[in-house]
Each structure stands twice: as structure tokens, then as C-alpha cells.
Amino acid sequence: EYIKSLDTNVTDIYVCCQAGESRSPGLAAAVYHYYGLDPHDVFRNPKYHPNVLCFRLLTEALGVPVEDGLIDQLIYENQQAFKLAIKNARK
């Protein structure tokens, strides 16, 4: 309800929980999707491990649910980004 109630002049939304690496990115990706932005941007960041349940629940609450195929793709991209970051850190 809060996200939907925001004025169209709002350009920045900050999402943060205690650690800021799972729930917050999941919610932020859902807000991205709601505003027509690409949630892949969040999932491709190896610093984050977006909570898929938070992502799915918020997209549904915002009226922009996502298909299981997209969820699977986002999870895969996040895993690949993390593996690449580890590989690059070893060099």
C-alpha cells in the first residue's frame, strides 16, 4: 500500500533491513519490477542474495506477479554472478 501510494514525483526509494543482503534486495527487486525497471539488475549483483519469497510476495501484492520461469532465471543469474565474483577474487 505504501509503494502504491507514493506521489509520482518520488524518484528514490531506499529499502534496508538489518543485514541488507537478502530481504532488502528481494523487496528492492520487486519495487524495480513494479516501476517497470529490470529486476535482473538486483539479482546480477553478487553482493546480494535476494530473498525470492519476499520478491514473489511483494510483486503479487503490488499487482505485478512474475512467472516461475522468470524466478528461476533470476535465481540462476544470481548464482552465476556469485560464482564469477568468487572466481575473480581468486585471481
DSSP file (Angstrom, degrees, kcal/mol; ACC not computed):
  #  RESIDUE AA STRUCTURE BP1 BP2  ACC     N-H-->O    O-->H-N    N-H-->O    O-->H-N    TCO  KAPPA ALPHA  PHI   PSI    X-CA   Y-CA   Z-CA
    1    1 A E     >        0   0    0      0, 0.0     4,-1.5     0, 0.0     5,-0.1   0.000 360.0 360.0 360.0 -39.0    0.0    0.0    0.0
    2    2 A Y  H  >  +     0   0    0      2,-0.2     4,-0.6     1,-0.2     3,-0.4   0.949 360.0  46.4 -63.4 -48.4    2.8    2.4    0.8
    3    3 A I  H >4 S+     0   0    0      1,-0.2     3,-1.1     2,-0.2    -1,-0.2   0.925 113.2  49.6 -60.7 -45.0    4.6    1.9   -2.5
    4    4 A K  H 34 S+     0   0    0      1,-0.2    -1,-0.2     0, 0.0    -2,-0.2   0.772 107.8  55.8 -65.6 -25.1    1.3    2.3   -4.4
    5    5 A S  H 3< S+     0   0    0     -4,-1.5    -1,-0.2    -3,-0.4    -2,-0.2   0.559  80.6 117.2 -85.8  -7.7    0.5    5.5   -2.5
    6    6 A L  S << S-     0   0    0     -3,-1.1     2,-0.0    -4,-0.6    -3,-0.0  -0.301  71.6-110.0 -65.8 143.2    3.7    7.3   -3.4
    7    7 A D    >   -     0   0    0      1,-0.1     3,-1.7     2,-0.0    -1,-0.1  -0.354  25.1-117.7 -65.7 149.8    3.5   10.5   -5.4
    8    8 A T  T 3  S+     0   0    0      1,-0.3    -1,-0.1    -2,-0.0    -2,-0.1   0.655 111.0  69.3 -66.9 -14.0    4.8   10.3   -9.0
    9    9 A N  T 3  S+     0   0    0      2,-0.0     2,-0.3     0, 0.0    -1,-0.3   0.624  72.9 106.0 -78.3 -12.9    7.4   12.9   -8.1
   10   10 A V    <   +     0   0    0     -3,-1.7     3,-0.1     1,-0.2    -4,-0.0  -0.535  39.7 169.5 -70.0 125.7    9.2   10.4   -5.8
   11   11 A T        +     0   0    0     -2,-0.3     2,-0.4     1,-0.2    -1,-0.2   0.586  57.2  49.5-114.0 -15.5   12.4    9.3   -7.6
   12   12 A D        -     0   0    0      2,-0.0     2,-0.4     0, 0.0    -1,-0.2  -0.988  53.0-179.1-131.9 135.8   14.3    7.4   -4.9
   13   13 A I        -     0   0    0     -2,-0.4     2,-0.5    -3,-0.1    18,-0.0  -0.998  14.3-153.5-130.8 127.8   13.2    4.6   -2.6
   14   14 A Y        -     0   0    0     -2,-0.4     2,-0.5     2,-0.0    -2,-0.0  -0.883   9.4-171.2-105.2 130.9   15.5    3.2    0.0
   15   15 A V        +     0   0    0     -2,-0.5     2,-0.3     5,-0.1    13,-0.1  -0.982  17.1 155.2-122.7 123.0   15.0   -0.4    1.2
   16   16 A C        +     0   0    0     -2,-0.5     2,-0.2     8,-0.1    -2,-0.0  -0.981  16.4 177.2-152.3 137.3   17.0   -1.8    4.0
   17   17 A C        -     0   0    0     -2,-0.3    -2,-0.0     0, 0.0     0, 0.0  -0.481  58.4 -69.1-117.7-165.0   16.7   -4.4    6.7
   18   18 A Q  S    S+     0   0    0     -2,-0.2     0, 0.0     1,-0.2     0, 0.0   0.934 130.6  16.3 -58.4 -53.2   19.3   -5.4    9.3
   19   19 A A  S    S-     0   0    0     -3,-0.0    -1,-0.2     0, 0.0    -3,-0.0   0.786  86.9-148.4 -93.6 -29.9   21.9   -7.0    7.1
   20   20 A G  S    S+     0   0    0      1,-0.1    -2,-0.1    28,-0.0    -5,-0.1   0.756  70.4  94.9  70.9  25.1   20.7   -5.6    3.7
   21   21 A E  S    S+     0   0    0     27,-0.1    28,-3.1    28,-0.1    -1,-0.1   0.484  92.0  13.6-125.9  -3.5   21.7   -8.6    1.6
   22   22 A S  S  > S+     0   0    0     26,-0.2    29,-2.6    28,-0.1     4,-1.9   0.537 126.7  32.8-133.2 -66.7   18.7  -10.9    1.3
   23   23 A R  H  > S+     0   0    0     27,-0.2     4,-2.5     2,-0.2     5,-0.2   0.948 119.8  50.5 -64.6 -47.9   15.3   -9.4    2.3
   24   24 A S  H  > S+     0   0    0      1,-0.2     4,-3.1     2,-0.2     5,-0.2   0.929 111.6  46.5 -59.1 -48.4   16.1   -5.9    1.2
   25   25 A P  H  > S+     0   0    0      0, 0.0     4,-2.6     0, 0.0    -1,-0.2   0.882 111.5  53.2 -62.4 -35.3   17.3   -6.9   -2.3
   26   26 A G  H  X S+     0   0    0     -4,-1.9     4,-1.5     2,-0.2    -2,-0.2   0.930 114.1  41.4 -62.5 -44.3   14.3   -9.1   -2.7
   27   27 A L  H  X S+     0   0    0     -4,-2.5     4,-2.3     2,-0.2    -1,-0.2   0.894 113.7  52.9 -69.2 -40.7   12.0   -6.3   -1.9
   28   28 A A  H  X S+     0   0    0     -4,-3.1     4,-2.6    -5,-0.2    -2,-0.2   0.902 107.4  51.8 -62.2 -40.6   14.0   -3.8   -3.9
   29   29 A A  H  X S+     0   0    0     -4,-2.6     4,-2.4     1,-0.2    -1,-0.2   0.876 108.9  51.3 -63.2 -37.1   13.9   -6.1   -7.0
   30   30 A A  H  X S+     0   0    0     -4,-1.5     4,-2.3     2,-0.2    -2,-0.2   0.900 109.9  48.7 -65.9 -40.7   10.1   -6.3   -6.6
   31   31 A V  H  X S+     0   0    0     -4,-2.3     4,-2.0     2,-0.2     6,-0.2   0.901 109.4  53.4 -66.2 -40.0    9.8   -2.5   -6.5
   32   32 A Y  H  <>S+     0   0    0     -4,-2.6     5,-3.0     1,-0.2     3,-0.2   0.959 110.4  47.3 -53.4 -52.1   12.1   -2.3   -9.6
   33   33 A H  H ><5S+     0   0    0     -4,-2.4     3,-1.5     1,-0.2    -2,-0.2   0.893 108.6  54.6 -59.8 -42.1    9.7   -4.7  -11.3
   34   34 A Y  H 3<5S+     0   0    0     -4,-2.3    -1,-0.2     1,-0.3    -2,-0.2   0.880 109.8  46.8 -59.5 -40.3    6.6   -2.6  -10.2
   35   35 A Y  T 3<5S-     0   0    0     -4,-2.0    -1,-0.3    -3,-0.2    -2,-0.2   0.320 122.9-103.8 -87.7   8.6    8.1    0.6  -11.7
   36   36 A G  T < 5S+     0   0    0     -3,-1.5    -3,-0.2     1,-0.3     2,-0.2   0.626  79.1 132.4  81.6  12.4    9.0   -1.2  -15.0
   37   37 A L      < -     0   0    0     -5,-3.0    -1,-0.3    -6,-0.2     3,-0.0  -0.471  67.3 -91.5 -90.8 169.2   12.7   -1.4  -14.2
   38   38 A D    >   -     0   0    0      1,-0.2     3,-1.5    -2,-0.2     4,-0.4  -0.718  25.1-162.8 -88.8 111.9   14.7   -4.6  -14.7
   39   39 A P  T >> S+     0   0    0      0, 0.0     4,-1.9     0, 0.0     3,-0.9   0.697  85.2  78.0 -65.4 -16.4   14.8   -6.8  -11.5
   40   40 A H  H 3> S+     0   0    0      1,-0.2     4,-2.6     2,-0.2     5,-0.2   0.839  80.9  67.9 -59.2 -31.4   17.8   -8.5  -13.1
   41   41 A D  H <4 S+     0   0    0     -3,-1.5    -1,-0.2     1,-0.2     4,-0.2   0.870 105.6  40.4 -56.8 -37.6   19.9   -5.5  -12.1
   42   42 A V  H X4 S+     0   0    0     -3,-0.9     3,-1.2    -4,-0.4     6,-0.2   0.921 116.3  48.3 -76.5 -45.9   19.5   -6.5   -8.4
   43   43 A F  H 3< S+     0   0    0     -4,-1.9    38,-0.2     1,-0.3    -2,-0.2   0.762 105.6  58.9 -69.3 -24.9   19.8  -10.3   -9.0
   44   44 A R  T 3< S+     0   0    0     -4,-2.6    -1,-0.3    -5,-0.2    -2,-0.2   0.542  82.0  97.8 -81.4  -5.7   23.0   -9.9  -11.0
   45   45 A N    X   -     0   0    0     -3,-1.2     3,-1.8    -4,-0.2    37,-0.1  -0.749  65.5-154.0 -85.3 114.7   24.8   -8.1   -8.2
   46   46 A P  T 3  S+     0   0    0      0, 0.0    -1,-0.1     0, 0.0    -3,-0.0   0.624  88.7  69.8 -67.4 -11.0   26.9  -10.7   -6.4
   47   47 A K  T 3  S+     0   0    0     38,-0.0     2,-0.3     2,-0.0    -3,-0.0   0.674  97.6  61.9 -76.2 -16.1   26.8   -8.8   -3.2
   48   48 A Y    <   -     0   0    0     -3,-1.8   -26,-0.2    -6,-0.2   -27,-0.1  -0.811  54.8-169.3-114.6 151.9   23.2   -9.6   -2.8
   49   49 A H        -     0   0    0    -28,-3.1   -23,-0.1    -2,-0.3   -28,-0.1  -0.673  31.3-145.8-132.4  75.4   21.2  -12.9   -2.4
   50   50 A P        -     0   0    0      0, 0.0     2,-0.7     0, 0.0   -27,-0.2  -0.113  14.6-119.2 -54.5 132.6   17.7  -11.7   -2.9
   51   51 A N     >  -     0   0    0    -29,-2.6     4,-2.2     1,-0.2     5,-0.1  -0.620  22.5-158.9 -72.6 112.5   15.1  -13.5   -0.9
   52   52 A V  H  > S+     0   0    0     -2,-0.7     4,-3.0     1,-0.2     5,-0.2   0.828  88.5  55.9 -68.3 -33.3   12.8  -14.9   -3.6
   53   53 A L  H  > S+     0   0    0      2,-0.2     4,-2.8     1,-0.2     5,-0.2   0.939 109.4  46.5 -64.4 -45.3    9.9  -15.3   -1.3
   54   54 A C  H  > S+     0   0    0      2,-0.2     4,-2.3     1,-0.2     5,-0.2   0.922 113.9  49.8 -60.0 -43.6   10.0  -11.6   -0.4
   55   55 A F  H  X S+     0   0    0     -4,-2.2     4,-2.3     2,-0.2    -2,-0.2   0.943 113.8  44.3 -59.3 -50.0   10.3  -10.8   -4.1
   56   56 A R  H  X S+     0   0    0     -4,-3.0     4,-2.2     1,-0.2    -2,-0.2   0.923 113.8  49.2 -64.5 -45.7    7.4  -13.0   -5.1
   57   57 A L  H  X S+     0   0    0     -4,-2.8     4,-2.3    -5,-0.2    -1,-0.2   0.903 113.6  45.7 -63.3 -41.4    5.1  -11.9   -2.3
   58   58 A L  H  X S+     0   0    0     -4,-2.3     4,-2.3    -5,-0.2     6,-0.2   0.896 110.5  52.2 -72.4 -38.0    5.7   -8.2   -2.9
   59   59 A T  H  <>S+     0   0    0     -4,-2.3     5,-3.0    -5,-0.2     4,-0.4   0.915 112.5  47.1 -62.5 -39.1    5.3   -8.5   -6.7
   60   60 A E  H ><5S+     0   0    0     -4,-2.2     3,-1.0     3,-0.2    -2,-0.2   0.922 111.8  49.9 -65.8 -42.9    1.9  -10.2   -6.1
   61   61 A A  H 3<5S+     0   0    0     -4,-2.3    -2,-0.2     1,-0.3    -1,-0.2   0.836 110.9  50.1 -64.6 -32.5    0.9   -7.5   -3.5
   62   62 A L  T 3<5S-     0   0    0     -4,-2.3    -1,-0.3    -5,-0.1    -2,-0.2   0.519 118.3-113.2 -83.3  -5.4    1.8   -4.8   -6.0
   63   63 A G  T < 5S+     0   0    0     -3,-1.0    -3,-0.2    -4,-0.4    -2,-0.1   0.699  91.4 102.9  82.2  19.6   -0.2   -6.5   -8.7
   64   64 A V      < -     0   0    0     -5,-3.0    -4,-0.2    -6,-0.2    -3,-0.1  -0.459  51.5-180.0-128.7  60.3    2.8   -7.4  -10.9
   65   65 A P        -     0   0    0      0, 0.0     2,-0.3     0, 0.0    -9,-0.1  -0.162  17.8-135.4 -61.5 157.9    3.3  -11.1  -10.3
   66   66 A V        -     0   0    0    -10,-0.1     2,-0.1     1,-0.0    -6,-0.0  -0.859  15.9-110.4-117.0 151.3    6.1  -12.9  -12.0
   67   67 A E    >>  -     0   0    0     -2,-0.3     4,-1.9     1,-0.1     3,-0.5  -0.407  27.9-115.3 -75.7 153.5    6.1  -16.2  -13.8
   68   68 A D  H 3> S+     0   0    0      1,-0.2     4,-2.7     2,-0.2     5,-0.2   0.846 114.9  61.0 -57.4 -35.0    8.0  -19.2  -12.3
   69   69 A G  H 3> S+     0   0    0      1,-0.2     4,-2.0     2,-0.2    -1,-0.2   0.888 104.5  47.4 -61.4 -39.7   10.3  -19.1  -15.3
   70   70 A L  H <> S+     0   0    0     -3,-0.5     4,-2.7     2,-0.2    -1,-0.2   0.905 110.4  52.5 -67.9 -40.8   11.5  -15.6  -14.5
   71   71 A I  H  X S+     0   0    0     -4,-1.9     4,-2.5     1,-0.2    -2,-0.2   0.940 110.1  48.6 -58.5 -47.2   12.0  -16.5  -10.9
   72   72 A D  H  X S+     0   0    0     -4,-2.7     4,-2.4     1,-0.2    -1,-0.2   0.899 111.7  49.7 -60.0 -41.4   14.2  -19.5  -12.0
   73   73 A Q  H  X S+     0   0    0     -4,-2.0     4,-2.6     2,-0.2    -1,-0.2   0.912 110.4  49.5 -65.1 -42.9   16.2  -17.3  -14.3
   74   74 A L  H  X S+     0   0    0     -4,-2.7     4,-2.1     2,-0.2    -2,-0.2   0.911 111.3  49.0 -63.4 -42.6   16.8  -14.6  -11.6
   75   75 A I  H  X S+     0   0    0     -4,-2.5     4,-2.3    -5,-0.2    -2,-0.2   0.933 112.2  49.0 -61.2 -46.0   18.0  -17.3   -9.2
   76   76 A Y  H  X S+     0   0    0     -4,-2.4     4,-2.6     1,-0.2    -2,-0.2   0.923 110.7  49.9 -60.5 -45.6   20.3  -18.7  -11.8
   77   77 A E  H  X S+     0   0    0     -4,-2.6     4,-2.4     1,-0.2    -1,-0.2   0.878 110.2  50.8 -62.8 -37.5   21.7  -15.3  -12.7
   78   78 A N  H  X S+     0   0    0     -4,-2.1     4,-2.1     2,-0.2    -1,-0.2   0.916 110.8  48.2 -66.8 -42.1   22.3  -14.6   -9.0
   79   79 A Q  H  X S+     0   0    0     -4,-2.3     4,-2.4     1,-0.2    -2,-0.2   0.910 112.6  48.8 -63.4 -41.9   24.2  -17.8   -8.5
   80   80 A Q  H  X S+     0   0    0     -4,-2.6     4,-2.5     2,-0.2    -2,-0.2   0.898 109.7  51.6 -66.2 -40.3   26.3  -17.2  -11.6
   81   81 A A  H  X S+     0   0    0     -4,-2.4     4,-2.1     2,-0.2    -1,-0.2   0.901 111.0  48.7 -62.6 -40.6   27.2  -13.7  -10.5
   82   82 A F  H  X S+     0   0    0     -4,-2.1     4,-2.1     2,-0.2    -2,-0.2   0.924 111.4  48.9 -65.8 -44.9   28.2  -15.0   -7.1
   83   83 A K  H  X S+     0   0    0     -4,-2.4     4,-2.4     1,-0.2    -2,-0.2   0.900 111.5  50.0 -61.6 -41.5   30.4  -17.8   -8.7
   84   84 A L  H  X S+     0   0    0     -4,-2.5     4,-2.8     1,-0.2    -1,-0.2   0.894 108.4  52.6 -65.0 -39.9   32.0  -15.3  -11.0
   85   85 A A  H  X S+     0   0    0     -4,-2.1     4,-1.7     2,-0.2    -1,-0.2   0.905 110.8  47.1 -63.3 -40.8   32.8  -12.9   -8.2
   86   86 A I  H  X S+     0   0    0     -4,-2.1     4,-1.1     2,-0.2    -2,-0.2   0.921 112.4  49.9 -65.1 -44.0   34.5  -15.7   -6.2
   87   87 A K  H  < S+     0   0    0     -4,-2.4     3,-0.5     1,-0.2     4,-0.4   0.917 112.3  47.3 -61.1 -44.0   36.4  -16.8   -9.3
   88   88 A N  H >< S+     0   0    0     -4,-2.8     3,-0.8     1,-0.2    -1,-0.2   0.809 106.6  58.1 -68.4 -29.5   37.6  -13.2   -9.9
   89   89 A A  H 3< S+     0   0    0     -4,-1.7    -1,-0.2     1,-0.2    -2,-0.2   0.773 100.0  58.7 -71.1 -25.3   38.6  -12.8   -6.3
   90   90 A R  T 3<        0   0    0     -4,-1.1    -1,-0.2    -3,-0.5    -2,-0.2   0.641 360.0 360.0 -78.3 -14.3   41.0  -15.7   -6.6
   91   91 A K    <         0   0    0     -3,-0.8    -1,-0.2    -4,-0.4    -2,-0.1   0.484 360.0 360.0 -78.3 360.0   43.0  -14.1   -9.3
